[in-house]
Amino acid sequence: MSYSTLEPERLIQTVEKLRNRITERFPDASLGRVASALLDIARMHAKRSASIRKPNWWLRSASVLLVAGGVTTVAVVFRLLRLRVPEEWPLADVIQTFEASLSVLFFLTAGAVFALSLDLRSKRRRCLQALHELRAMAHIVDMHQLTKDPDRIVNSGVDTPSSPVRKMTRFELTRYLDYCSEMLSLMGKVAALYAQDFPDPQAVGAVDDIEDLTTGLSRKIWQKITILDAEPSRAPAPTVAAIPDSQQ
C-alpha cells in the first residue's frame, strides 16, 4: 500500500461504506441517494482521471514527426551546401537557402508545439468539467443540511406552518450532519485525483477551489455539531423517526 498517493480503489471503498452507513441509519432519507450518486461519480472520476493521466500517443507522435521533419530539412540543406562548388552557388543564394530551411524548421516546430498543446487543452477541459460536477454536488449536500437547525433541539419553540418537519433526536441530527461533513470531505479527495498526476496550473487551481469550498461548507456543519455537543437539551426529545423523504 502506498501512502504517498491517493489510491482510487480505496477512496471508492470509503465512499461506498459511507453510503451504506447513511442508508442503514436513514433508509428513507434522500441523503442516501445523494451518497449513491457520489459513489457513481467517484467510480467514474477514478476512470476519467486515469485516462487524463495517460499520454495521447497520436499527438505526441505527430509532434515528434514534425520536429524530425524540420531537423531533417536543415540537415539536407547543409548537406547540399557542402556538396556544391562554392563558385556555382553565390553567397546570396546560400543565405536565402539557409533562411528558408530555418523558416521550415520554425514552422514545423511550432506545429509540434501546437500538437502538444492540443493534448494539454483537451485534458484540462475534461478535468474542469469533472470538477464542475463535484462543485454542484457539494452545494446539493449543503442544501440537505440547510434546515437541520440544532437550536430546535437544544431550545424549545413553536413551529410556523412553513417550518420544516423536524423529527430527529439529538443523536440522529448529529449523525446526519456528520455524514454530510464526511461526504464533503470525500468530494475534495475525489477532486484531488485530478491534480495527483496532472500538474497543470489551471487544473490544480480548480482542485484547490473545490477543496476550499468543501472545507468551508464542512466548517458550517461542524459549528452546528459543536452546538449540539456543547448545549444541554432544554426540550423533550422528539419522537424517533426516519426523516420524511420530502424533507431532505
C-alpha positions in Angstrom: 0.0 0.0 0.0 1.3 3.4 -1.0 1.0 6.3 1.5 2.3 8.9 -0.9 -0.5 8.9 -3.4 -4.3 8.6 -3.3 -5.5 5.1 -4.3 -8.8 5.4 -6.3 -9.9 1.9 -5.2 -9.6 2.6 -1.5 -11.3 6.0 -2.0 -14.2 4.3 -3.7 -14.4 1.8 -0.9 -14.6 4.6 1.6 -17.4 6.3 -0.3 -19.3 3.0 -0.6 -19.0 2.4 3.2 -20.3 5.9 3.9 -23.3 5.3 1.5 -24.1 2.1 3.4 -23.9 3.8 6.8 -26.3 6.5 5.6 -28.8 4.2 4.1 -28.8 1.9 7.1 -29.4 4.6 9.6 -31.7 6.8 7.5 -33.3 4.3 5.0 -36.0 6.8 3.8 -33.8 9.9 3.6 -32.8 11.2 0.2 -29.3 11.8 1.6 -28.6 8.2 0.9 -29.4 8.7 -2.8 -27.0 11.6 -2.9 -24.4 9.3 -1.4 -25.1 6.7 -4.1 -24.7 9.4 -6.7 -21.4 10.3 -5.1 -20.3 6.7 -5.3 -21.1 6.6 -9.0 -19.3 9.8 -9.6 -16.3 8.6 -7.6 -16.1 5.5 -9.8 -16.5 7.5 -13.0 -13.9 10.1 -12.0 -11.4 7.4 -11.0 -11.5 6.1 -14.6 -11.6 9.6 -16.0 -8.6 10.9 -14.0 -6.6 7.7 -15.1 -7.4 8.4 -18.7 -6.4 12.0 -18.4 -3.0 11.0 -17.0 -2.4 8.7 -20.0 -0.4 10.4 -22.8 -2.0 10.9 -26.2 0.5 9.0 -28.3 -1.1 10.1 -31.6 -0.5 13.8 -30.9 2.9 13.1 -29.4 3.9 11.1 -32.4 2.8 13.9 -34.7 4.8 16.3 -32.7 7.9 14.2 -32.9 7.5 13.7 -36.7 7.1 17.5 -37.2 10.3 18.2 -35.3 12.1 15.4 -37.0 11.0 16.7 -40.4 12.3 20.2 -39.6 15.7 18.9 -38.4 15.9 16.6 -41.5 15.2 19.6 -43.8 18.0 21.6 -42.2 20.4 18.6 -42.4 19.6 18.1 -46.1 20.2 21.8 -46.9 23.6 21.7 -45.1 24.5 18.5 -47.0 23.6 20.1 -50.3 25.7 23.2 -49.4 28.7 21.1 -48.7 28.4 19.2 -52.0 28.1 22.2 -54.2 31.1 24.0 -55.5 31.3 27.5 -53.9 31.8 29.2 -57.3 28.5 27.7 -58.6 26.5 28.8 -55.6 26.7 32.5 -54.8 26.7 33.7 -51.2 23.3 35.4 -51.6 21.7 32.1 -52.7 23.4 30.3 -49.8 21.9 32.8 -47.3 18.5 32.6 -48.9 18.5 28.8 -48.8 19.7 28.8 -45.2 16.9 31.2 -44.1 14.3 29.1 -45.9 15.4 26.0 -44.1 15.3 27.8 -40.8 11.8 29.0 -41.6 10.7 25.5 -42.3 12.3 24.3 -39.1 10.5 27.1 -37.2 7.0 26.4 -38.6 7.4 22.6 -38.1 8.5 23.1 -34.5 5.6 25.5 -34.0 3.3 22.8 -35.4 4.8 20.3 -32.9 4.2 22.6 -30.0 0.6 23.2 -31.2 0.0 19.4 -31.3 1.3 19.1 -27.7 -0.9 22.0 -26.6 -4.0 20.3 -28.1 -3.3 17.3 -25.8 -2.9 19.6 -22.8 -6.0 21.7 -23.5 -8.1 18.6 -24.1 -7.0 17.1 -20.7 -7.6 20.5 -19.0 -11.1 20.8 -20.4 -12.1 17.3 -19.3 -10.7 17.9 -15.8 -12.5 21.2 -15.4 -15.8 19.7 -16.5 -15.4 16.9 -13.9 -14.6 19.3 -11.2 -17.7 21.3 -12.0 -19.8 18.2 -11.3 -18.2 17.9 -7.9 -18.8 21.6 -7.2 -22.5 21.2 -8.0 -22.8 18.1 -5.8 -21.2 19.9 -2.9 -23.9 22.5 -3.0 -26.5 19.8 -3.1 -25.2 18.3 0.1 -25.2 21.8 1.7 -28.9 22.1 0.7 -29.7 18.9 2.6 -28.2 20.1 5.9 -29.5 23.7 5.5 -32.7 23.2 7.5 -31.1 20.9 10.1 -31.1 23.5 12.9 -29.6 22.4 16.2 -31.3 25.3 18.0 -34.6 23.5 17.7 -33.1 20.5 19.6 -31.5 22.5 22.4 -34.2 25.1 22.8 -38.0 24.7 22.7 -40.0 26.8 20.3 -43.2 26.9 18.3 -43.2 26.0 14.7 -44.8 28.0 12.0 -47.0 26.5 9.2 -44.0 26.8 6.9 -41.4 25.3 9.3 -39.8 22.1 8.1 -40.7 18.9 9.9 -38.1 18.0 12.4 -38.4 14.6 14.0 -34.7 13.7 14.6 -33.3 13.2 18.0 -30.1 14.9 19.1 -28.1 11.8 18.3 -29.7 11.4 14.9 -29.2 15.0 14.0 -25.5 14.8 14.9 -25.0 11.7 12.8 -26.9 13.3 9.9 -24.7 16.4 10.0 -21.5 14.3 10.4 -22.5 12.2 7.3 -22.8 15.5 5.3 -19.4 16.6 6.5 -17.9 13.3 5.5 -19.4 13.5 2.1 -18.0 16.9 1.5 -14.5 15.8 2.6 -14.6 12.8 0.2 -15.6 15.1 -2.6 -12.4 17.0 -2.0 -10.5 13.8 -2.2 -12.1 12.8 -5.4 -11.2 16.2 -6.9 -7.6 15.6 -5.7 -7.3 12.6 -8.0 -7.1 15.0 -11.0 -4.2 17.0 -9.6 -2.3 14.0 -8.4 -0.5 13.2 -11.7 -1.7 16.2 -13.8 0.2 19.2 -12.5 -1.5 21.7 -14.8 -1.7 25.1 -13.0 -5.4 25.7 -14.0 -6.4 22.2 -13.0 -4.6 22.4 -9.7 -6.2 25.8 -9.0 -9.6 24.3 -9.7 -8.9 21.4 -7.4 -7.9 23.9 -4.7 -11.1 25.8 -5.2 -13.1 22.6 -4.7 -11.2 21.8 -1.5 -11.8 25.3 -0.2 -15.5 25.1 -1.0 -16.0 21.7 0.7 -13.9 22.8 3.7 -15.9 25.9 4.1 -19.2 24.1 3.9 -18.0 21.4 6.3 -16.9 24.1 8.8 -20.5 25.4 8.9 -21.8 21.9 9.6 -19.3 21.4 12.4 -20.4 24.6 14.0 -23.9 23.0 14.3 -22.4 19.8 15.7 -20.5 21.8 18.2 -23.7 23.5 19.4 -25.3 20.1 19.8 -22.4 18.8 21.8 -22.0 21.8 24.0 -25.6 22.7 24.9 -27.7 20.6 27.2 -31.1 19.7 25.9 -33.8 22.0 27.3 -36.6 20.4 25.4 -38.2 17.0 25.4 -36.6 14.6 22.9 -38.7 14.4 19.7 -40.1 11.1 18.6 -37.5 8.8 17.0 -38.4 8.5 13.3 -36.7 8.4 10.0 -36.6 11.7 8.0 -39.5 12.0 5.6 -38.2 11.8 2.1 -39.9 15.1 1.1 -37.9 17.0 3.7 -34.4 16.0 2.6 
